[in-house]
Amino acid sequence: MYRTANAGGRRPSLSIVIAAIGLASTVAAAQNDASVRAGASALLAIDQHRATVIERIVSQWGDSLAPAGTVLNTAELRTSLAALRADHLLAASLAGTAEGVRDVLVTALASVPKPGDGRAQTKALGETADDVVYTPVTPCRLVETRGTFAAVYQGGGAFGGGTIRTYTLRGGNGVCLTQLPEGVDPTAVQLQVFGIPINSGANGDIEILPQGAAFGSTATEVYVGSVAFNTVSTTAKVNLANNQIAVQVRGAGANLAMDVVGYFKRPGNYGGVQTIGGLASDATVNGGFNNTATGGISAVAGGQSNAASGQGSAVGGGEFNAASGNDSTVGGGQLNIASGSNSTVPGGYNNIASGASSFAAGSSAAAAENGMFVWADAQSFDFNPTTFRAAGQSANTFNVRATGIGGVLFVTGVSPTTGAPTSVCFAQNLSGWTCTSDRNVKRNLRPVNGEAVLAKVVAMPVYHWQPKDGPNRDVEHLGPMAQDFMAAFGLGESDKAIGFQDADGVALAAIQGLHQLMQQKDNEIIGLKRELDAIKTRLGM
């Protein structure tokens, strides 16, 4: 269950990011429905005003996203944002916090199939071992030799037979700048290619290859002079060294127009090295998919879409986990965040340890205050103890949610031969604590003199008292002192503590002793009543 932002220390940004991405995906899926086409314009607006959106995010959050020990400077933030799909950029613009923007950068590829998960995989052309991401874009004109439409490369005249020209896949005049900004550096682009013969008899073909590649005997497109516009959709691989493609026209001359409709790009983590935001000094990503280590001496061991951004932070594995606090740790699991300094999430699902030296584990546990220990069972609800504790009573506390029929169980003794529990205490729903009191695990049983116990209880001092130290020092209590209890009964292991079982036993024995005294008094009263009745009879009363 994703958290919403609140003052109680819940996840401030991931839910917003996921919700925004989900909204964008819903809008995109509904584009064919005329009743919702107006909503679909949100993504189109992002693409059309991408540069403005990016600059607003950079100006608002750039300084906050460049803490000491990282290399996520303003220029790199701008580059990372420019590489996002429109729906993810929309999520970044809605995040509302610097942490939210960072979460977008980390989770932007969350919808990309990870290797081996059984979903369809797209591979880089000619590099079958590499996973790539395909991002469709609003079509933009890259090349236009006729000079009649705006394009990145405009004019230049028609190609003659055998003419070769190179094009850099980077917007130079604003036409494709939003779709292919500097820093995207795609592995390949999806092109719509138009061959426009210069006369009715001009037949020929067009071949598109990475810049520097040797042209062969095949053709990307064959154009026929008798057809005004010859077109084909093709995937063109890119020279990664210079981000260029090369185009050759063979046969009779032709004009050429090319529209970019999408691009293929390696995910942020390629071969264990994450490109989003760069890597800080001494930071390490050992493997996995789409992982980042941007904090100084931080590390991600593996998994998918994990981020270690705090100084000295670490993520062991799992998916979509973030260790953003200094010296924080996430062991694994999914959608976990350790944002407090020295905080820990060992694993589980959707947990957040935002307090310093806090611990959160299980499912949807929130350790929002310093020194909190929070463990939550598999219920699909947030467990944030700060929401039901009194103000100021959450720090340095131990909190557990266990709603199963067995409740909370502590084993304090086992069989020396089988290891089976012999002494347990457990708490269940509205049942309080129940502890082992089995005759079969006890020895040296002796009867108790209830009246003697009662006499000791009567003689033992009982006080009103308050703690000397601590946040509850003004809370009022009532009871005996351990020293007096030990002196009276000699029970337990120390004169510094009173065991519940001993206090309960003394109370029960004293009740029995009181019952015995009451029976004696009742018998005395019955005897006196008989004597009185006899006297009344003699007197004729």
Steps between C-alpha positions, in 0.01 A plus 500: 500500500654828399514773755381854463690796636419606855661642808532159661809401305342303219651458157492856364550446132494147363122477507473829313746375241322168452159669491617752242656230283184294533288798405716569198483136393123499538474814292725354232301178486180692451614720213269329250196589708371837383351568844842507664718642226512831680666326793758341271627846414687506833778282360500688172531826693797358690671412173419831339629696800763255618779756524285732713394217731860386542625849582226547758595174673871583486451851638277372780683186608846520344679619815319247721601216269870582522595417862860466608660181381300461179558606143139567406566858395256724321622407154476128571154543652389681185644220285333231709162675482536550126541124457171421673187396316216750510303308765802484730580866444139574592552299820814704578312825454231378743734349760498806723827424684866457413475140620205452270698617199784268599250212528381572147855480367548168681163347410461645149575161351268313736280394209791351308504117505796374697713224354352155533161599637312335214372819342589611150858621473630753251867457410744750356542439130803282440563474877281211611630502856391858572154604615376832365197717557284626214347842550250630243508875442283755330623473138753766412675566171870430513588543129326696224706556183233696314512786751122524505437380859677583826754233592820458696688453171317710244581564137825388346331399182414160361732203531680404185576138419766373743482806730571426870409738783526466880255627758541543876197387695477808715260789459690803373229750421224411744298283264606170658663651807231381739486148358875448455678735739871491563576209728237258369759327279274222371620158386263518202217714372172409340461700179231565245699545177359675190669462162387777261625443142622812325330395175254238383770265375734523796513158665746414774544395860598641841719331759535622861783371720697609807752768401823338387343168404564357153205528268398170344272363235179519704265793523295655781254628243452463124335796332324494164504806283137460398385535866510850644570391860661167584501428875616235743524465877842375612724463802836667449793406719725784625877544528521532880835675485365811326122449511479507120338311215606502133269505199582399143274543196578274204369503146323813377480801725228564755403733778488349845283564805540313833279522807613368840209314663685333786837392632666203665726562799682283749349519851672721753696207642701340217746230589485600868569872442212741557479809282222689680669773698844344474696323775656668800858446606559147632139400430434153361228321305597133489228380266131466444279721287434876513687556828667822618761579762530878523602548863865509602630148583151366431423163342227298330574128486234405247129475436298742289431874520676544833670822611763570764519879518600560862860533611616150591161349411439153360229294330551126487247413232130470434299746292427873520679550831676819610757565772511880508601565859867522592630155605154353434433145381231314306568128488252414225131454446290742298408869523694555822662829604760565770516880508603561859868511592619157619154360424433142390241312296611136480243415236129444464260717302423872500680582825658832588749579774517879504606555859867505596618155617153363427400153379202401283417155367216278391232663286411872493679581823596863567769585754460875487675602821854463626584166657171335404474127437195416289402160366171444317328181391365436150185710540459730200484814714761746616627449854625835627500504882537878506138532386354340813756580767474818702707790372869458563474133603621329182877548515710221651212250509449135403190446288361178351183426305405130515129446431498125436321262732829426677577867562844587641707209633815493711673169572708506817576131543550189285548129554871420526448187289244598234512877503121516530377810686433434866445856618319762296312826542261625235255784453183469292226733387345651817626203707805652664807296579483125554806315632585134552389368840493129421534267801713271282778757468513580874658317790512504880134598539403580864173619652467862609369640829265765372452664840875538545533651152212738578669611820818580305302693237334701778837574656673586172509872415313608183574841356385754247807572289639664183811421292807708578607543138366470146221655294231341724648625829173673595282192451345371826529134605404283799678194636765346723876543472700200383718508809193478730349227280820295518527553875143386552484202268852414378370449145673562170866546408562855615389760750496750212203352312165332560390225262140508383456134584621561857278804547203305364581202721525715812170670415322167448646349818401811696147474360489136616628604841239774518234246401613272781476784750159592367384139545627502856318825567186360336518192723546720807204713399284190446597369846424834664167519319403157635589603855294818459204303371523267800506793741196655330312169536572479872383854552182437300592754245 
